[in-house]
């Protein structure tokens, strides 16, 4: 095992040659460590890095020529999209980063009831190899198998809704490939066990707030609010027709919001909204596209567990509470105070730079030096007043 720096026999008492799972860039083998622990070892395929590099270089060449030959395509950012794909793909091929993502994901969900992440074996992990504790379970989308094992699919769905909400809104760090093959259900406890952390997504707080406002706008049929989010966030150019975009949002929302909630796919609604926004020259938002795909997959798993229940029905109280805490007046006040505190923290360095600038000026005599000190004192008072106003306002 040269990528870890030790021979195979020094790390594993047994290692199964036949993979138990295989994908395009890696495959998984079961093994037993020298300490007797059952593990799953993910290994990159030989030569995969060179093959991926060739493909990515070709895609980048195509994207560059597409922008040159047809400039209107630039608003879709094909070159940036390919570069983003290249970065994420190369990160995915460094299995140390997958191990780090799994560790962060486990830390975020350490208190989650009914959900867990396999432990990373860091001693047996390197750039081309990652080792996890071995887990076994039932497929998450096989309702009949879960019932036969004496498990409650509705309870599992409720746990999944809470975990999905926490990933997206609370943490802003979500599993972006949570298809049924990457979820197992522990047959003894009913716990959801996540697998494969090569594709993870992040949402900044601003994106989470925007998403919450968009969902709330659709639920309340406040389409002007949805449009305001897109313009305020800079997703749409300011010269676009706000009224026309609001009307387009209404055209998306009205046909589905009269349906029972369990028949509504908010993932597909978000996808249609992003596609409509592109017609108004929205620049591509990769983080929202990744989230939209994840939402559709999560809804599909939820419907497999119980077709009569929408995962968003279960998560809605959590989303509404998060909105109150992060979009209301108290949240705005907390943010203003935090900004004021941060400005005060930077104040000594700012004043130091200001004083050095004043001292670097001409010094014709004592009178002018006194004037400089007076100006500095006045600027200090002005800065303090502004900072206090920011903190209290």
C-alpha positions in Angstrom: 0.0 0.0 0.0 2.5 2.6 -1.2 0.2 5.6 -0.8 0.1 5.0 2.9 3.7 4.1 3.2 3.3 0.6 4.6 2.9 -2.9 3.1 -0.6 -4.3 3.0 0.3 -7.0 5.5 1.3 -4.4 8.1 -2.2 -2.8 7.9 -4.6 -5.6 7.2 -5.0 -9.2 8.5 -7.2 -9.9 5.5 -8.1 -8.1 2.3 -10.8 -9.2 -0.2 -9.5 -8.9 -3.8 -13.0 -8.8 -5.3 -14.6 -5.3 -4.8 -18.0 -5.1 -3.2 -18.8 -1.9 -5.0 -17.3 -0.1 -8.0 -17.8 3.3 -9.6 -16.1 5.2 -12.3 -13.1 6.4 -10.3 -12.9 4.1 -7.3 -13.9 0.8 -5.9 -14.5 -0.5 -2.4 -13.0 -3.7 -0.8 -13.9 -5.3 2.5 -11.0 -6.0 4.8 -10.0 -6.7 8.4 -7.4 -4.7 10.2 -4.5 -6.2 12.1 -6.5 -5.2 15.2 -9.4 -7.3 14.1 -11.8 -4.5 13.0 -14.0 -5.0 10.0 -13.5 -2.1 7.6 -14.3 -0.9 4.0 -11.4 0.3 2.0 -12.0 2.7 -1.0 -9.2 2.8 -3.5 -8.8 4.9 -6.7 -8.6 2.9 -9.9 -5.1 2.7 -11.5 -4.4 5.5 -13.9 -7.7 7.3 -13.2 -6.0 10.7 -12.4 -4.4 10.9 -15.9 -7.6 9.9 -17.7 -9.6 12.5 -15.7 -7.1 15.2 -16.5 -7.3 14.5 -20.2 -11.1 14.6 -20.1 -11.2 17.9 -18.1 -8.7 19.5 -20.4 -10.9 18.6 -23.4 -14.0 20.0 -21.7 -12.2 23.2 -20.8 -11.1 23.6 -24.5 -14.7 23.1 -25.6 -16.0 25.7 -23.1 -13.4 28.3 -24.1 -14.2 27.9 -27.8 -18.0 28.0 -27.1 -17.5 31.4 -25.4 -15.4 32.7 -28.2 -17.7 31.5 -31.0 -21.0 32.4 -29.3 -20.5 35.2 -26.7 -24.1 35.1 -25.4 -23.2 31.8 -23.8 -20.9 33.6 -21.4 -23.7 34.3 -19.0 -23.9 30.6 -18.4 -20.2 30.7 -17.4 -19.2 27.5 -19.2 -15.5 28.0 -18.6 -16.1 28.7 -14.9 -18.5 25.7 -14.7 -15.8 23.4 -16.2 -13.2 24.8 -13.8 -15.5 24.2 -10.9 -16.1 20.7 -12.1 -12.3 20.2 -12.4 -11.7 21.4 -8.9 -14.4 19.3 -7.4 -13.4 16.2 -9.4 -9.7 16.6 -8.4 -10.8 17.1 -4.8 -12.9 13.9 -5.1 -9.8 12.0 -6.3 -7.9 13.0 -3.1 -9.4 10.6 -0.7 -8.0 12.4 2.3 -10.4 15.2 1.5 -13.3 12.7 1.5 -12.1 11.5 4.9 -12.0 15.1 6.2 -15.5 15.7 4.8 -16.8 12.6 6.6 -15.2 13.7 9.8 -16.7 17.2 9.6 -20.1 15.7 8.7 -19.9 13.4 11.7 -19.0 16.3 13.9 -22.0 18.3 12.7 -24.3 15.4 13.3 -22.8 14.0 16.5 -26.0 14.7 18.5 -28.4 13.7 15.7 -30.8 10.9 16.9 -31.1 8.0 14.5 -28.3 9.1 12.1 -24.6 8.4 12.0 -21.5 8.5 9.9 -18.9 5.7 9.7 -15.7 6.4 11.6 -12.6 7.2 9.5 -9.5 5.0 10.1 -6.9 7.7 9.6 -4.0 5.3 10.0 -5.1 3.5 6.8 -6.1 6.6 4.8 -4.0 8.5 2.2 -4.4 10.4 -1.0 -5.5 7.3 -3.0 -7.0 5.2 -0.2 -9.6 5.9 2.5 -10.7 3.4 5.1 -14.0 3.5 7.1 -15.4 1.2 9.7 -17.5 -1.4 7.9 -21.3 -0.9 8.2 -24.1 -3.1 6.9 -27.8 -2.4 6.6 -30.9 -2.4 4.5 -31.6 -0.2 1.4 -33.2 3.1 2.5 -35.8 3.0 -0.3 -37.1 -0.6 0.2 -40.1 -0.1 2.4 -41.2 -3.7 2.3 -37.7 -4.9 3.6 -37.8 -2.3 6.4 -41.3 -3.5 7.5 -40.2 -7.1 7.3 -37.3 -6.2 9.7 -39.8 -4.7 12.2 -38.7 -1.1 11.4 -41.0 1.9 11.1 -40.5 3.7 7.7 -42.4 6.8 9.0 -40.0 7.2 11.9 -37.0 6.8 9.5 -38.5 9.4 7.2 -39.0 11.8 10.1 -35.3 11.4 11.1 -34.3 11.9 7.5 -36.3 15.2 7.3 -34.6 16.5 10.4 -31.1 15.5 9.2 -31.7 17.0 5.8 -32.9 20.3 7.3 -29.9 20.5 9.6 -27.5 19.8 6.8 -28.9 22.5 4.5 -30.1 25.3 6.9 -28.3 24.8 10.2 -24.8 23.7 9.0 -24.7 24.8 5.3 -22.7 21.6 4.7 -24.7 18.9 3.0 -24.3 15.5 1.4 -24.8 16.2 -2.2 -25.0 12.5 -3.4 -27.5 11.1 -0.9 -29.1 8.6 -3.3 -30.4 5.3 -1.9 -27.1 3.5 -2.6 -25.4 5.9 -0.2 -27.8 5.4 2.6 -28.2 2.2 4.7 -30.7 1.5 7.5 -29.3 -0.3 10.5 -31.6 -3.4 10.8 -31.3 -3.4 14.6 -31.8 0.2 15.5 -33.4 1.8 12.4 -30.6 4.4 12.3 -29.8 6.0 9.0 -26.1 5.5 8.1 -24.6 7.7 5.4 -21.9 6.5 3.0 -19.6 8.0 0.3 -18.6 11.6 1.1 -16.9 12.4 -2.2 -19.5 15.0 -3.3 -20.5 17.5 -0.6 -22.1 20.9 -0.9 -21.7 24.2 1.0 -24.2 27.1 1.4 -23.1 30.4 2.9 -25.5 31.9 5.4 -26.7 34.4 2.7 -27.6 31.6 0.4 -29.5 29.8 3.1 -31.4 33.0 3.9 -32.2 33.5 0.3 -33.4 29.9 -0.1 -35.6 30.3 3.0 -37.2 33.5 1.7 -37.9 31.9 -1.7 -39.6 28.9 -0.1 -41.6 31.1 2.2 -42.5 33.4 -0.7 -43.9 30.4 -2.7 -45.8 29.0 0.3 -47.4 32.4 1.0 -48.0 33.1 -2.7 -45.8 36.2 -2.3 -44.2 36.1 -5.7 -42.9 39.7 -5.4 -40.9 38.5 -2.4 -39.4 35.7 -4.5 -38.4 38.2 -7.2 -36.9 40.6 -4.6 -34.6 37.8 -3.4 -33.3 37.2 -6.9 -32.6 40.9 -7.5 -31.3 41.7 -4.1 -28.9 38.7 -4.1 -27.5 39.8 -7.5 -28.7 36.6 -9.2 -30.4 38.7 -11.8 -29.0 41.9 -13.6 -30.7 45.1 -12.2 -31.8 46.1 -15.7 -34.1 43.0 -16.0 -37.9 43.4 -15.9 -38.8 42.8 -12.2 -42.6 42.7 -12.9 -42.1 40.2 -15.7 -40.0 37.9 -13.5 -42.6 38.2 -10.7 -45.2 37.1 -13.2 -43.0 34.2 -14.3 -42.7 33.1 -10.6 -46.5 33.2 -10.3 -46.8 31.0 -13.4 -44.6 28.4 -11.7 -46.2 28.6 -8.3 -50.0 28.7 -8.9 -50.4 25.4 -10.8 -48.8 23.4 -8.0 -49.6 25.2 -4.7 -53.2 24.2 -4.8 -52.1 20.5 -4.7 -51.8 18.5 -1.5 -48.4 19.1 0.0 -47.3 15.5 -0.5 -47.7 15.9 -4.2 -45.4 18.9 -4.4 -41.7 18.6 -5.2 -39.9 21.7 -4.0 -36.8 20.3 -5.6 -38.4 20.4 -9.0 -39.9 23.8 -8.2 -36.5 25.2 -7.5 -35.1 23.6 -10.7 -37.9 25.2 -12.7 -37.3 28.6 -10.9 -33.6 28.5 -11.8 -34.3 27.6 -15.4 -36.8 30.5 -15.6 -34.3 32.8 -14.0 -31.8 31.9 -16.7 -34.2 33.3 -19.3 -33.8 36.6 -17.4 -30.0 36.3 -17.8 -29.2 34.9 -14.4 -25.6 33.9 -14.0 -25.2 30.2 -13.1 -25.3 29.5 -9.4 -23.5 26.2 -9.0 -24.3 25.9 -5.2 -28.0 26.2 -5.9 -27.9 23.7 -8.8 -26.2 21.2 -6.5 -28.7 21.7 -3.8 -31.6 21.4 -6.2 -30.4 18.0 -7.4 -30.0 16.9 -3.7 -33.5 18.1 -2.9 -35.0 16.0 -5.7 -33.1 12.9 -4.5 -34.1 13.4 -0.9 -37.8 13.8 -1.9 -37.5 10.6 -3.9 -36.2 8.7 -1.0 -38.9 10.2 1.2 -41.7 9.1 -1.2 -40.2 5.6 -1.3 -40.5 5.4 2.5 -44.1 6.8 2.5 -45.7 8.1 -0.7 -48.4 9.9 1.3 -45.9 12.2 3.2 -43.7 15.0 1.8 -40.4 15.3 3.5 -40.9 19.1 3.5 -44.2 18.6 5.5 -42.0 17.1 8.3 -39.3 19.7 8.0 -41.5 22.8 7.7 -41.7 23.6 11.4 -37.9 23.5 11.6 -37.6 25.7 8.5 -40.1 28.2 9.9 -38.3 28.3 13.2 -35.0 28.8 11.4 -36.6 31.7 9.4 -37.8 33.4 12.6 -34.3 33.1 14.1 -32.4 34.2 11.0 -34.7 36.5 9.1 -36.6 38.4 11.8 -35.8 41.7 13.5 -33.9 40.0 16.3 -31.6 38.4 13.8 -31.0 41.7 12.1 -30.2 43.3 15.4 -27.8 40.5 16.3 -26.1 40.8 13.0 -25.7 44.6 13.4 -24.2 44.2 16.9 -21.9 41.5 15.6 -20.7 43.8 12.8 -20.2 46.6 15.3 -18.2 44.3 17.6 -16.1 43.2 14.7 -15.5 46.8 13.7 -14.5 47.7 17.3 -12.1 44.7 17.3 -10.4 46.2 14.2 -10.4 49.7 15.6 -6.9 49.6 17.2 -5.2 48.6 13.9 -7.3 51.1 11.9 -6.4 53.9 14.3 -2.7 52.9 14.2 -2.7 53.1 10.5 -4.5 56.5 10.6 -2.0 57.9 13.1 0.9 56.7 11.0 -0.5 58.5 8.0 -0.9 61.7 9.9 2.6 61.5 11.4 4.0 60.9 7.9 2.7 64.3 6.7 4.7 67.5 6.8 5.6 68.9 10.2 6.3 72.7 9.7 6.0 73.6 13.3 4.5 73.0 16.7 1.2 74.8 15.8 0.6 72.5 12.8 1.5 69.4 14.9 -1.1 70.5 17.4 -3.6 70.8 14.5 -2.8 67.2 13.5 -3.5 65.9 16.9 -6.8 67.8 17.0 -7.8 66.4 13.7 -6.8 62.9 14.9 -9.0 63.4 18.1 -11.9 64.5 16.0 -11.6 61.5 13.7 -11.4 59.2 16.7 -14.6 60.7 18.1 -16.3 60.4 14.7 -15.3 56.8 14.3 -16.4 55.9 17.8 -19.8 57.6 17.2 -20.3 55.7 14.0 -19.4 52.3 15.6 -21.7 52.9 18.5 -24.4 53.9 16.2 -23.9 50.7 14.1 -23.9 48.5 17.3 -27.0 50.1 18.8 -29.0 50.7 15.6 
